Amino acid sequence: MDILTALKISGSGLKAERARLNVTAMNLANANTTRTMEGGPYKAKSVVFGARPVDNFRDTLNSTQARLRQVEVVKVVEDDKPFKEVYDPSHPDADERGIVQFPNVDTAEQMVDILSARRGYDANVTAIDAVKSMALKALDISR
């Protein structure tokens, strides 16, 4: 694997983790949103990752080499868990029984997702730093 391919793979990981962090932040920001433009409470969302082959000319020529893959965001899906129901007859979105439906956002789960995305992001930054270090060492050897 060459240096640019390694950077491309780690860069795709950074991009994917950033998308995951953005969706998680959106979930937390809307954890108490009982009315959306679509109607009803906000629905929690999550990111689905997939693996896509790295477009590398050398891999195309050498079909015996294992195909390298990079991360991509395939889609963002809505969570189908039921909404939280709270009795609050004074709430403007309460139904005739006084029940308010709150989003299906689990804040503890979202915080774990944030920590996991941060760890994934940090791992990719470490990989990029290692590639940069190897490239500099290679340049030093050639002097």
C-alpha positions as CSV (number, residue, x, y, z in Angstrom):
1,M,0.0,0.0,0.0
2,D,1.4,3.4,-0.9
3,I,1.3,6.5,1.3
4,L,-1.5,8.3,-0.6
5,T,-3.8,5.2,-0.4
6,A,-3.2,5.0,3.4
7,L,-4.0,8.6,3.7
8,K,-7.2,8.2,1.6
9,I,-8.4,5.3,3.8
10,S,-7.8,7.1,7.0
11,G,-9.3,10.3,5.5
12,S,-12.5,8.4,4.7
13,G,-12.6,7.2,8.3
14,L,-12.3,10.8,9.5
15,K,-15.2,11.8,7.2
16,A,-17.4,8.9,8.4
17,E,-16.8,9.6,12.1
18,R,-17.5,13.3,11.5
19,A,-20.9,12.4,10.0
20,R,-21.7,10.1,12.9
21,L,-20.8,12.8,15.4
22,N,-23.0,15.4,13.5
23,V,-26.0,13.0,13.6
24,T,-25.5,12.3,17.2
25,A,-25.2,16.0,18.1
26,M,-28.5,16.5,16.1
27,N,-30.1,13.8,18.2
28,L,-29.0,15.4,21.4
29,A,-30.1,18.8,20.3
30,N,-33.6,17.5,19.5
31,A,-34.0,15.2,22.6
32,N,-37.0,17.3,23.8
33,T,-38.5,18.3,20.4
34,T,-42.1,17.3,20.5
35,R,-43.2,18.9,17.2
36,T,-41.3,18.7,13.9
37,M,-42.1,20.0,10.4
38,E,-43.2,16.5,9.5
39,G,-45.5,16.4,12.5
40,G,-45.0,14.5,15.7
41,P,-41.9,14.2,17.8
42,Y,-38.4,14.1,16.5
43,K,-37.2,10.6,15.6
44,A,-33.6,9.6,16.6
45,K,-31.3,8.9,13.7
46,S,-28.2,6.8,13.2
47,V,-25.5,6.5,10.6
48,V,-24.9,3.3,8.6
49,F,-21.4,2.7,7.4
50,G,-20.3,0.6,4.5
51,A,-17.0,-0.4,2.9
52,R,-16.1,0.7,-0.6
53,P,-13.1,-0.4,-2.6
54,V,-10.3,2.2,-2.8
55,D,-9.9,3.5,-6.4
56,N,-6.2,2.7,-6.9
57,F,-4.7,2.3,-10.4
58,R,-2.1,-0.2,-9.1
59,D,-4.8,-2.4,-7.6
60,T,-6.5,-2.5,-11.0
61,L,-3.3,-3.7,-12.7
62,N,-2.5,-6.2,-10.1
63,S,-5.6,-8.3,-9.5
64,T,-3.8,-10.7,-7.1
65,Q,-3.4,-8.0,-4.5
66,A,-6.1,-7.9,-1.8
67,R,-8.6,-5.2,-2.5
68,L,-8.3,-2.3,0.0
69,R,-11.5,-0.7,1.3
70,Q,-12.4,2.6,2.7
71,V,-15.3,3.7,4.9
72,E,-18.3,5.6,3.5
73,V,-21.7,6.7,5.0
74,V,-24.3,4.5,3.2
75,K,-27.3,6.2,4.7
76,V,-28.8,7.8,7.8
77,V,-31.7,5.8,9.2
78,E,-34.5,6.8,11.6
79,D,-34.8,4.7,14.8
80,D,-38.1,2.8,15.0
81,K,-38.2,2.6,18.8
82,P,-41.5,3.9,20.3
83,F,-41.7,7.4,21.5
84,K,-41.6,8.2,25.3
85,E,-45.0,9.0,26.7
86,V,-45.2,11.5,29.6
87,Y,-48.3,12.7,31.3
88,D,-48.3,16.5,31.2
89,P,-51.8,18.0,30.5
90,S,-50.4,21.5,30.5
91,H,-48.0,20.9,27.6
92,P,-49.1,22.4,24.3
93,D,-48.6,19.1,22.5
94,A,-50.5,17.0,24.9
95,D,-53.3,14.9,23.5
96,E,-56.9,14.6,24.9
97,R,-55.6,12.2,27.7
98,G,-52.8,14.7,28.7
99,I,-50.1,12.4,27.2
100,V,-47.1,14.1,25.4
101,Q,-45.0,12.0,23.1
102,F,-41.3,12.8,23.4
103,P,-38.6,11.8,21.0
104,N,-37.1,8.3,21.2
105,V,-33.6,9.7,21.9
106,D,-31.7,7.9,24.6
107,T,-29.2,10.4,25.9
108,A,-27.0,7.8,27.5
109,E,-26.8,5.9,24.2
110,Q,-26.0,9.1,22.3
111,M,-23.2,10.0,24.7
112,V,-21.7,6.5,24.2
113,D,-21.9,7.1,20.4
114,I,-20.1,10.4,20.8
115,L,-17.3,8.7,22.8
116,S,-17.1,5.9,20.2
117,A,-17.0,8.4,17.3
118,R,-14.2,10.4,19.1
119,R,-12.2,7.2,19.6
120,G,-12.6,6.3,15.9
121,Y,-11.7,9.8,14.9
122,D,-8.6,9.7,17.1
123,A,-7.5,6.3,15.7
124,N,-7.7,7.7,12.2
125,V,-5.7,10.8,13.1
126,T,-3.1,8.5,14.7
127,A,-2.9,6.4,11.5
128,I,-2.4,9.6,9.5
129,D,0.4,10.8,11.8
130,A,2.1,7.4,11.5
131,V,1.9,7.6,7.7
132,K,3.3,11.1,7.7
133,S,6.1,9.9,10.0
134,M,7.0,7.0,7.7
135,A,7.0,9.3,4.7
136,L,9.4,11.7,6.5
137,K,11.6,8.8,7.5
138,A,11.7,7.6,3.9
139,L,12.7,11.1,2.8
140,D,15.5,11.1,5.4
141,I,16.8,7.8,4.2
142,S,17.0,9.0,0.6
143,R,19.3,12.0,1.6
